[in-house]
């Protein structure tokens, strides 16, 4: 089996870094909402958002 060619390796690296960046941004947004609204309101907002999906 041949190793991944440089363009494929680069594309995979970009995808992995993009996913990591998106995850970090989601975590930072959640932490900011938690700090701003407090725990009770934060959990109520999450529960309302999940309920709106169904």
VENVENCOR-V153983 format. One record per pair of residues at least 24 apart in sequence whose C-alpha atoms are under 10 Angstrom apart, sorted by the first residue. I is the first residue (numbers start at 1). J is the second residue. D is the distance in Angstrom with one decimal. If there is no record, write none. Layout:
i->(I I)
j->(J J)
d->(D D)
This chain:
none
